[in-house]
Amino acid sequence: MTVRVKDVMGLVAIAVRPEATFAELVATMRRFKVGAVAVIDAESRPVGVVSEADLLLKEIDAQGGKPGGTTAGQLMSRPAVTVTRQTSVREAARLMHANRIKQLPVIDVASGKIAGTVHQADLLKVFTRPAADILTEMADAVADLGLNTGGLTITVEGSVVRVEGRLARRSQIAALVEAGRRIEGVIEVEADLAYDRDDVMSASSAHR
């Protein structure tokens, strides 16, 4: 069964309006013990996010004599990266990993309004499989694809699988990545792979 954001999300929508001051942002983060807050418009729709990194950058700019924003609307990163209640936990985790963030506003599909917040800790409840188990299944996937395991190095860190080495054909890279993504507990597969023959380009040229 696919686990959805609605199954793990917090129902508290941690958000501020664009006019919220620097001090109000800090107070909100401390009150809810979070590293970022969503910024919402008059209709409660997320328009951006202010993180601890944004606040620290403001402090650094101020010390350096550079002008900077003082409100949430001026400091926020935009657009806001959001998910819905129906987004899979796997997809939410991938978004966090890709954007280097630790929480996401959850929006209502119909209205676009903020409906809650999902944190990295919420998602990690699902991704608790031991790295050794994931490595075993990844090795099985490699074998099922008929690939040469001697030319590959596979590591697992934080539910992210990294595969390095060399394959015989370029098309095998996509097949290996897709097989890895299907393994329970894996949020992403990073491939740093070389290949001996580009059968993808060859196939494309043959159909022209």
Disulfide bonds with the S-S distance in Angstrom:
none
